[in-house]
Amino acid sequence: MTIGKEIEKLRTGDLVLHCVQVEVFQKMDDGLKMSGHGTIKINNAGTIYMEFICTTSENVPPALFNERLPKDPLNDEHKLYLRTQTIDGDVYESDGFFIQINMNSSHPPAHHYIFLSSINSSSIAEPHEPTEDNYLYFEFAEHFNIPANKSNSVVSSLGGESHSWNQTVLEMDGYSISMVKKPSHTEVRVTGCFEPEELLPCLKFYIGFSSASMPQFVYMLKRTGEDKQEIISSIANNQKRQRSSSPMIANIGNKKYSDSVYHYNFLKNIISLYKNNPKQFESVHSQWERVWYSFQSKNSIMILTLSVAIEGLLNDIYIPIIKIKKDNSELETEIKKVKQQVKTLELTDDQRSRILSSVSYWKNITAAKALDYLIEQHVITSSDKKLWQEIRNESAHPKIREDNLAKERLECEKVSSCLNLFHKLVLNTLAFSGPVSILQAGKELTYEELVHTEILN
């Protein structure tokens, strides 16, 4: 671990890395090249930045006033790269950032601030470290709500001892996951035979969806064979306290679910979906992220995002399967009969073509029809569909109005109730069965047992 004892400073945002060699460059021919020295710090917002003193430069575009490079961020050839070496000899790299240049940039020395999404350091594992198994460690400070299954003791310097159920250990197929909830942060370790890049998005979704938070991995250490990589990432400090809503229940008195196996199986189902149907996983994960971020915004943004997210899950996951399963033989017969009748009418070619096209549209499965099918299969309820239709119409046909606190609260409760439909679609996609919390406008939070209905196979 390159950071070593400095990791506590990283958690508090006090980390400082003094860099004796700094290079900023583009890999294209005649690309920008800058070199010098600087300091890497973390600002109050949680963003990593470098205070860079440029002492030499080449191929800097002329700029009278401040201009941002690269000018075309979507062009990979214009991408900027950073390579820096600290006083301790550690080498960190980064890319995909911007830099402000001006008339002084072509005539150093010049002073620049560079904001970075992350910095990483690659090295070879130490000889004493086992290389037959992979290793993953990361930590975050967001809200954490995963059922614990292991107790740990803490002994103070005065001789006192305390016990706390603060650890979750999951034995998976060939590897082990340990999650420890500490007062200021949560630490996650994975050891064994696994692929870190495949497991990471699954763990992020499992932790975030279960805890109603968006985990930001401020520090990560990955070891695959002899290759070791350390990553320090920028975060949004104000996001640590933000939460959305989750149907998952961490602790329940029911003896049937007291061992929390239903909760841990949810992670196994997420990993299984990622491996067997990555497109469905991507849809579920990305739609959940959009909904989560929308809940940190205004009600109108929440309504629009949630209604579109539900429709997106139906189009991406459910409608293609429903088209295969649904028996449309009677409808097909009716469509053929109507088309034959239309052809006998005295119409222009354009009129006939339009009518025939409209009749063919009858067999299309819309989002509303898909919801009707899911109601028949007892995946959702008719009230779930009704709420979705209400907020879908409101987002498609907004009206100018003056809101007060009472209206805003009622609207927020209505949107939160519509989350039940979104959550049910997500949970059914992930083959979840177990207790869930149900939100209802103007009523207390209730709990019910959700039984998975096989739709997608």
VENLINUR-V656569 format. One record per helix or strand of 3 or more residues. SS is the DSSP state (@ for helix, = for strand). FROM is the first residue (numbers start at 1). TO is the last residue. If there is no record, write none. Layout:
ss=SS from=FROM to=TO
ss=SS from=FROM to=TO
//
This chain:
ss=@ from=4 to=12
ss== from=17 to=26
ss== from=33 to=42
ss== from=48 to=58
ss== from=67 to=69
ss=@ from=76 to=78
ss== from=80 to=86
ss== from=91 to=95
ss== from=99 to=101
ss== from=110 to=116
ss== from=118 to=124
ss== from=134 to=140
ss== from=150 to=155
ss== from=161 to=171
ss== from=175 to=181
ss== from=186 to=192
ss=@ from=196 to=211
ss== from=219 to=224
ss== from=227 to=233
ss=@ from=237 to=241
ss=@ from=255 to=257
ss=@ from=261 to=276
ss=@ from=278 to=294
ss=@ from=299 to=325
ss=@ from=329 to=343
ss=@ from=349 to=363
ss=@ from=367 to=376
ss=@ from=382 to=396
ss=@ from=405 to=429
ss== from=434 to=438
ss== from=446 to=450
//
